[in-house]
Amino acid sequence: MFKVSVIIPIYNREKFLKKCIESVQTQTLKDIEIICVNDGSADNSLKIIKKYLEKDNRIKLINKKNEGLSAARNDGLEIAQGEYVSFVDSDDWIDSDFLEKLYSAAKKYDADIAVCGIKRIRNYKWKYHLKFEKEEFTDDVNRKFKLCDVPEKCYVWNKIYKLSELRKNKILFEPGILYEDRCFTCEALVKLKRLVVIPDVYYNYWTNSNSIVKTKSEKHNKDSKYTYEKMMGYLKSNNINLDHYIEDYIKYQLFGLTLMKAKVYKNRVEYKLFNSLKFVIKRK
């Protein structure tokens, strides 16, 4: 058994793929398997994967017809042999000690999920998208959601999951839809009991304006509505406290200049005037 299985779903990502694979290959944690799922790529992605496959026996290839991201991840989960499993998107990359720090924290607390921060890269500039100041362990379901800022940040890839628990609870991605992370992440946080968050290590998330979920279409809008309603229904049925969830962002502008911003929560609205002065109004 490997310590961690890393699943990389790949569809037409020749521009980013080398950086992604090499960031996994060069992890300080060596006892891993790397499952590359080529989801019917029409570019040179398959050729790139095969070059790495020849030189690294930890890499496994699933070469299949295009069925979408959910099916690709599920195919990886089916053959994974790690104690824990991680997901890395093929246009992203991970810090060199990402797996070692997450795995060590998971073992320290016998956690089912270990979580780290996120750096978002846009136009070659980065900023913290999620950051933890200290290590914290919890088995309180509401605390798990608050720490991970879910459902605002329903990402699967800044985490590792105990594979046996995913299989025991039959947690998979729903095939054929966009925003598939939403329901998987929420179900995992509810059913996998023990979670630890750790500081000072990051998943590097490349924001691509041409990505599938950034491209507005009828399917985009339909799947967004469907997954949002399914997710919120699931959270309500499990009595998840969502006081931390930002329901809406509002900007008040004059001649293109932002005068005030508002974050709308379930129980309050937080206003920020001229990017400095803050005040809060409670909602009934």
N, C-alpha and C positions, 0 to 999 in steps of 0.2 A: 504493500500500500504506500502510495506517495503521501507526503504531508499536505500538499495542495495540488488540485487540478485547476489549471487556468484555461477557460474556454474563450476562444477568440472567434466570433462570427465574422465572416469576411464577404463583402459584396462590392466589387469594383473599387478597391481602395489602394491601388498600386502606388499612389502618391505618398501615402502615410504608412504603409504596411511595414516597411523595414524598421522604422523607428519604433513602431509598436512591438513587433516581435523581439527586437533586440533589447527593449526595455524589460521584457519578461525573461529572455535568455540570461541576462546578466544580473539577475536577482541574487542577493547575498544568500538567500535560502535556495539551495541547490536541489533538494529532494522534491522536485515538482514534475508534473507532466503538463505539456502544452498542447491543447487540443485545438487545432485550426480547422474551422468548419467553412469550407469554400462553398458559398451559397449560390452557385451558378454564375460566378463572375465572368464577364465578357472582356475584361481587360487583361493585364499581365499578372494579376494577383496570384493565380495558381502557379505560374512559373516561379514567382518569388518565393512562395511557400515551399515548393519542391527543392529549391536551392538550400534553404535552411534545414529541410528535412534530411537531406543527404549528410549533413555535418553534425546534427544533434539528435541523438536517439531518444531524447525526451519528447520530441515533437511527434504528434500523431495527426494524420490528415483524414478528414471526412470530406469527400468531394461529391457534391450532390446537385441536383437541379434546384433552381431558385424557388424557395417556398417562404422566404421572409425571415426576419430576425428571430421571432419567437421559436419557429420550428428549428432554426439553426442552433439556438441555445439548448433547446430540448434534446436535440440529437447529441450534443456534447455531454449533457447531463446523463444520458443513457449509458455512455461508455466510460464515464469518469471513474477513476479508481482512487481518488484522493480522500484523505480524512476530511479535508475541507475543500470547498470549491469557490473559485473566483471568476468573475466575468470582466473581460477587458474588450472594449470596442476597438475595432481595427484602425480607427483614426486617432486614438488616444494613446497615452503611455503612462507608466507608473514609476514612482521613485524607486531607486535601486534596492532600498530596504523595505519596500511596501509589504511584500509577503512575509518576510521575517518578523517584522514588528507586529503585524496583524496576527500571525500564527502564534507567536510567543505570548501575546496578550490573551488570545483565545485559550491556550493551554493553561496559562496561569490561573484563570478564573473558571476553567471548564465551561467556557462560553459557547453558545450555539452560533452566535454572530459576533464578529469583530468589525469595527467601523473606523475609518479614518477621514481626514479632511479632503476637500476638493479645491483644486485650483482650476479656474476657468480661463482658457486662452481664447482671445478674440482679436483678430487683426494683429496677431503676434504680440499682443500685450496681455498680461495675466493679472488676475486678482483672486483673492480668497473668496470662494463661493460657499464654503463650509469649513469652519475651523474650530478645533477643540483645544482648550487651554490646559486641560489636565486629563489624566486617565480616570475613567469612571466605569464601574460595573453596576448593572442593575438587572433585576428580574421583574420590575414593575412595568406593566405594559404601557401605561400612560407616559412614564418617564422615558421609555424607549422611543416613543413617537416624538416627544419633545426634543430629546437629545439629537436625534437624526433629522429634525425639522421636516418630518413627514406628516401630512402629504404634500407640503410645498416642494420638497426635494425627494421625490420617489425614485431615486436612482438605485440600480442594483450593483453598480460596478465599484463603489468605494467601500465594499464590504467583502468578507469571506464568510461562508456559511458551512455549518457542519452537514456534510453530504447525507449522512445517515438520517438526520432529522428532516431534511427536505424530502427524502424518499419515504420515510415513515408517514409524513403528513401529506404525501402526494402533491407537493407544490411544484407546479410547472407553469410555463408561459402559455397564454392562450394564443393559438396560432392564427395567423391571418389578419392581425390588427396592429395598428400603430399605438403608441403609448402603452405598450405591454408591460412596462416596468411598474406602473401604478398598482395594479392588483397583486402582482408577485411580491413586491416589497411590503405592502400592507399585510398580506397573508403571512409572510415570513416573520414580520415583527410581532404578530399576534400569536402564532403557533410555535415559533422557536423561542424558548423561554428566557434564556440567559444571554445578555448582550454586554459588550465592553466597547467603549470608545477610547481612542488613543490620539495624543497630540503629535505634532512634529513629523508627520509623514503624509503624503498626498497622492491622490489620483489626479492626473492631469487631463482635463476635459477640453477637447478642441471643439469650439463652437463653429460649426460650418453652416453658413447661410444657405448653402445648396443642399443640405441634408433633407432626408425624407420628411421629418417632422417639422422642418422649417418651410417646406413647400406647401402653400395653401392649395387645397383641393377639396372636392366634395368628400372624398374618403378621409382626408385629414380632419375635417370638421365633424364628420360622422363618428369616427373612432375616438376623437377627443371627447365628444359628448357621451358616448357609450361607456368609455373607461372611467370617466369622471363620475358618472352616475352609479356605475357598478362599485367603484371604490368607496364613494361616500355612503352608499347603502351598506356595504360591508362594515365600515367603521362604525356606523350608527348601530348596526345589529350587535356589535361587540362592545358597545358603550365606551368608545374611545373619546377621551376628552380632547377637544380641538380648540381650546382657548388660545393656543399658540399659533394657530393656522391663520395666515393672511389671506382673507377671502378676496380682497381686491386692492389694487393700487390706483390712486387718483393723483393726477398732476393738474395744478391750476396755473395756467400760463397767460402771459400778456405780451403780445408782439414777439412770440417765440421764446420769451424768457420765463423760466419756471420760478414762480413766486412762492408756491407752497406745494408740498407733497403730503399725501395722506395714505396711511396703511390701515385698512379696514379689517379688524378682527371680529370674532364672534361676539365679544362682550365689550369692545371698545374701539375707538378710532384714534390713532396716533398721528398728530399733525407736526410737520416740520416746516417752519416759516423761514424763508431766505436761507435755507440750508444750514440753519444753526439753532434757532429758537424752537423748542419742542413743547407741546402741550397735549393732554389726553382728554378725550370726552368719552364717558361711559355710554354704552348702548343698552337699551332695555331689552 
